[in-house]
Amino acid sequence: MWVITSYSNSNITMYEFDSEEDARGAFNNMEGCRILSEIVYFTDQSRELVPV
């Protein structure tokens, strides 16, 4: 799951997306301060942990 958190005019709005492609498309079309986050659940078997 992908989430965009947008800060505009003292308001916080969050948008949820199922795919990275959809989230990045929306992210690039938004104005103002925003954060794109990938939400990974501990029980999600399709992801691999990678050290950073």
N, CA, C and O atoms as CSV, one atom per row, in Angstrom:
chain,resi,resn,atom,element,x,y,z
A,1,MET,N,N,0.851,-1.165,0.000
A,1,MET,CA,C,0.000,0.000,0.000
A,1,MET,C,C,0.899,1.231,0.000
A,1,MET,O,O,1.954,1.246,0.635
A,2,TRP,N,N,0.472,2.252,-0.714
A,2,TRP,CA,C,1.194,3.508,-0.811
A,2,TRP,C,C,0.299,4.628,-0.306
A,2,TRP,O,O,-0.903,4.637,-0.570
A,3,VAL,N,N,0.886,5.576,0.422
A,3,VAL,CA,C,0.125,6.678,1.014
A,3,VAL,C,C,0.822,7.993,0.684
A,3,VAL,O,O,2.039,8.117,0.822
A,4,ILE,N,N,0.041,8.965,0.248
A,4,ILE,CA,C,0.536,10.330,0.078
A,4,ILE,C,C,-0.068,11.155,1.196
A,4,ILE,O,O,-1.286,11.191,1.370
A,5,THR,N,N,0.797,11.820,1.956
A,5,THR,CA,C,0.361,12.744,2.998
A,5,THR,C,C,0.623,14.148,2.480
A,5,THR,O,O,1.762,14.492,2.162
A,6,SER,N,N,-0.421,14.958,2.393
A,6,SER,CA,C,-0.329,16.295,1.830
A,6,SER,C,C,-0.618,17.333,2.915
A,6,SER,O,O,-1.577,17.203,3.676
A,7,TYR,N,N,0.230,18.366,2.973
A,7,TYR,CA,C,0.067,19.474,3.911
A,7,TYR,C,C,-0.232,20.726,3.105
A,7,TYR,O,O,0.616,21.184,2.339
A,8,SER,N,N,-1.430,21.290,3.267
A,8,SER,CA,C,-1.815,22.473,2.519
A,8,SER,C,C,-2.778,23.308,3.337
A,8,SER,O,O,-3.760,22.797,3.874
A,9,ASN,N,N,-2.491,24.583,3.426
A,9,ASN,CA,C,-3.362,25.529,4.143
A,9,ASN,C,C,-3.709,25.039,5.544
A,9,ASN,O,O,-4.871,25.092,5.947
A,10,SER,N,N,-2.726,24.571,6.278
A,10,SER,CA,C,-2.886,24.077,7.646
A,10,SER,C,C,-3.779,22.834,7.734
A,10,SER,O,O,-4.289,22.517,8.809
A,11,ASN,N,N,-3.971,22.138,6.628
A,11,ASN,CA,C,-4.752,20.899,6.602
A,11,ASN,C,C,-3.847,19.739,6.227
A,11,ASN,O,O,-2.937,19.889,5.412
A,12,ILE,N,N,-4.096,18.595,6.820
A,12,ILE,CA,C,-3.380,17.370,6.485
A,12,ILE,C,C,-4.382,16.425,5.831
A,12,ILE,O,O,-5.437,16.136,6.397
A,13,THR,N,N,-4.043,15.944,4.633
A,13,THR,CA,C,-4.892,15.016,3.903
A,13,THR,C,C,-4.059,13.810,3.506
A,13,THR,O,O,-2.909,13.953,3.088
A,14,MET,N,N,-4.641,12.617,3.637
A,14,MET,CA,C,-3.935,11.399,3.264
A,14,MET,C,C,-4.707,10.683,2.163
A,14,MET,O,O,-5.931,10.558,2.219
A,15,TYR,N,N,-3.963,10.214,1.158
A,15,TYR,CA,C,-4.533,9.479,0.034
A,15,TYR,C,C,-3.883,8.107,-0.009
A,15,TYR,O,O,-2.666,7.996,0.140
A,16,GLU,N,N,-4.671,7.068,-0.210
A,16,GLU,CA,C,-4.181,5.691,-0.196
A,16,GLU,C,C,-4.261,5.097,-1.603
A,16,GLU,O,O,-5.256,5.274,-2.305
A,17,PHE,N,N,-3.197,4.388,-2.008
A,17,PHE,CA,C,-3.119,3.773,-3.331
A,17,PHE,C,C,-2.661,2.330,-3.196
A,17,PHE,O,O,-1.891,1.992,-2.297
A,18,ASP,N,N,-3.144,1.482,-4.101
A,18,ASP,CA,C,-2.747,0.076,-4.103
A,18,ASP,C,C,-1.442,-0.148,-4.856
A,18,ASP,O,O,-0.697,-1.075,-4.538
A,19,SER,N,N,-1.156,0.694,-5.857
A,19,SER,CA,C,0.058,0.476,-6.649
A,19,SER,C,C,0.984,1.687,-6.573
A,19,SER,O,O,0.544,2.823,-6.396
A,20,GLU,N,N,2.271,1.410,-6.713
A,20,GLU,CA,C,3.276,2.472,-6.704
A,20,GLU,C,C,3.084,3.398,-7.906
A,20,GLU,O,O,3.238,4.613,-7.789
A,21,GLU,N,N,2.752,2.830,-9.041
A,21,GLU,CA,C,2.574,3.621,-10.263
A,21,GLU,C,C,1.469,4.662,-10.096
A,21,GLU,O,O,1.652,5.823,-10.463
A,22,ASP,N,N,0.337,4.260,-9.553
A,22,ASP,CA,C,-0.773,5.193,-9.318
A,22,ASP,C,C,-0.384,6.273,-8.322
A,22,ASP,O,O,-0.705,7.446,-8.512
A,23,ALA,N,N,0.307,5.879,-7.263
A,23,ALA,CA,C,0.707,6.831,-6.222
A,23,ALA,C,C,1.703,7.852,-6.769
A,23,ALA,O,O,1.580,9.046,-6.496
A,24,ARG,N,N,2.684,7.391,-7.536
A,24,ARG,CA,C,3.677,8.322,-8.092
A,24,ARG,C,C,3.046,9.265,-9.113
A,24,ARG,O,O,3.437,10.429,-9.200
A,25,GLY,N,N,2.081,8.779,-9.884
A,25,GLY,CA,C,1.383,9.641,-10.832
A,25,GLY,C,C,0.636,10.754,-10.126
A,25,GLY,O,O,0.711,11.913,-10.535
A,26,ALA,N,N,-0.081,10.413,-9.076
A,26,ALA,CA,C,-0.818,11.417,-8.303
A,26,ALA,C,C,0.141,12.361,-7.587
A,26,ALA,O,O,-0.098,13.567,-7.527
A,27,PHE,N,N,1.228,11.810,-7.044
A,27,PHE,CA,C,2.220,12.602,-6.312
A,27,PHE,C,C,2.804,13.701,-7.205
A,27,PHE,O,O,2.955,14.843,-6.772
A,28,ASN,N,N,3.131,13.348,-8.449
A,28,ASN,CA,C,3.735,14.321,-9.366
A,28,ASN,C,C,2.765,15.406,-9.798
A,28,ASN,O,O,3.194,16.484,-10.210
A,29,ASN,N,N,1.463,15.143,-9.712
A,29,ASN,CA,C,0.458,16.130,-10.106
A,29,ASN,C,C,-0.024,16.996,-8.951
A,29,ASN,O,O,-0.810,17.918,-9.165
A,30,MET,N,N,0.428,16.723,-7.735
A,30,MET,CA,C,0.008,17.502,-6.567
A,30,MET,C,C,0.941,18.682,-6.339
A,30,MET,O,O,2.117,18.647,-6.701
A,31,GLU,N,N,0.395,19.719,-5.737
A,31,GLU,CA,C,1.198,20.887,-5.369
A,31,GLU,C,C,1.327,20.955,-3.861
A,31,GLU,O,O,0.557,20.330,-3.132
A,32,GLY,N,N,2.301,21.712,-3.400
A,32,GLY,CA,C,2.492,21.899,-1.973
A,32,GLY,C,C,3.396,20.842,-1.376
A,32,GLY,O,O,4.020,20.060,-2.093
A,33,CYS,N,N,3.457,20.828,-0.067
A,33,CYS,CA,C,4.300,19.872,0.653
A,33,CYS,C,C,3.594,18.521,0.697
A,33,CYS,O,O,2.414,18.440,1.039
A,34,ARG,N,N,4.324,17.458,0.350
A,34,ARG,CA,C,3.728,16.132,0.351
A,34,ARG,C,C,4.801,15.090,0.606
A,34,ARG,O,O,5.983,15.312,0.342
A,35,ILE,N,N,4.369,13.956,1.121
A,35,ILE,CA,C,5.265,12.844,1.441
A,35,ILE,C,C,4.657,11.582,0.849
A,35,ILE,O,O,3.471,11.311,1.041
A,36,LEU,N,N,5.465,10.811,0.130
A,36,LEU,CA,C,5.038,9.534,-0.421
A,36,LEU,C,C,5.647,8.431,0.432
A,36,LEU,O,O,6.863,8.390,0.624
A,37,SER,N,N,4.807,7.537,0.945
A,37,SER,CA,C,5.258,6.468,1.839
A,37,SER,C,C,4.751,5.126,1.359
A,37,SER,O,O,3.620,5.012,0.886
A,38,GLU,N,N,5.592,4.109,1.483
A,38,GLU,CA,C,5.147,2.744,1.244
A,38,GLU,C,C,4.879,2.109,2.598
A,38,GLU,O,O,5.737,2.141,3.481
A,39,ILE,N,N,3.700,1.534,2.767
A,39,ILE,CA,C,3.326,0.884,4.013
A,39,ILE,C,C,3.541,-0.615,3.826
A,39,ILE,O,O,2.929,-1.235,2.957
A,40,VAL,N,N,4.411,-1.187,4.646
A,40,VAL,CA,C,4.710,-2.607,4.574
A,40,VAL,C,C,4.289,-3.237,5.894
A,40,VAL,O,O,4.756,-2.842,6.963
A,41,TYR,N,N,3.413,-4.205,5.806
A,41,TYR,CA,C,2.947,-4.898,6.996
A,41,TYR,C,C,3.900,-6.033,7.348
A,41,TYR,O,O,4.468,-6.667,6.458
A,42,PHE,N,N,4.074,-6.287,8.615
A,42,PHE,CA,C,4.963,-7.333,9.092
A,42,PHE,C,C,4.565,-8.693,8.536
A,42,PHE,O,O,5.426,-9.546,8.319
A,43,THR,N,N,3.283,-8.907,8.303
A,43,THR,CA,C,2.785,-10.200,7.824
A,43,THR,C,C,2.808,-10.312,6.301
A,43,THR,O,O,2.407,-11.341,5.757
A,44,ASP,N,N,3.266,-9.278,5.610
A,44,ASP,CA,C,3.305,-9.276,4.149
A,44,ASP,C,C,4.461,-10.151,3.670
A,44,ASP,O,O,5.623,-9.768,3.805
A,45,GLN,N,N,4.153,-11.318,3.112
A,45,GLN,CA,C,5.168,-12.270,2.683
A,45,GLN,C,C,5.787,-11.914,1.342
A,45,GLN,O,O,6.808,-12.496,0.973
A,46,SER,N,N,5.207,-10.982,0.601
A,46,SER,CA,C,5.715,-10.660,-0.735
A,46,SER,C,C,6.882,-9.677,-0.708
A,46,SER,O,O,7.436,-9.370,-1.763
A,47,ARG,N,N,7.267,-9.182,0.448
A,47,ARG,CA,C,8.354,-8.216,0.564
A,47,ARG,C,C,9.584,-8.858,1.190
A,47,ARG,O,O,9.477,-9.790,1.988
A,48,GLU,N,N,10.744,-8.350,0.819
A,48,GLU,CA,C,12.000,-8.831,1.353
A,48,GLU,C,C,12.673,-7.694,2.107
A,48,GLU,O,O,12.762,-6.579,1.592
A,49,LEU,N,N,13.145,-7.958,3.313
A,49,LEU,CA,C,13.814,-6.943,4.097
A,49,LEU,C,C,15.210,-6.699,3.541
A,49,LEU,O,O,15.948,-7.638,3.246
A,50,VAL,N,N,15.559,-5.421,3.402
A,50,VAL,CA,C,16.859,-5.042,2.853
A,50,VAL,C,C,17.478,-4.045,3.820
A,50,VAL,O,O,16.834,-3.051,4.157
A,51,PRO,N,N,18.709,-4.274,4.282
A,51,PRO,CA,C,19.338,-3.309,5.183
A,51,PRO,C,C,19.658,-2.013,4.443
A,51,PRO,O,O,20.009,-2.016,3.263
A,52,VAL,N,N,19.526,-0.909,5.170
A,52,VAL,CA,C,19.784,0.409,4.570
A,52,VAL,C,C,20.969,1.039,5.245
A,52,VAL,O,O,21.359,2.153,4.894
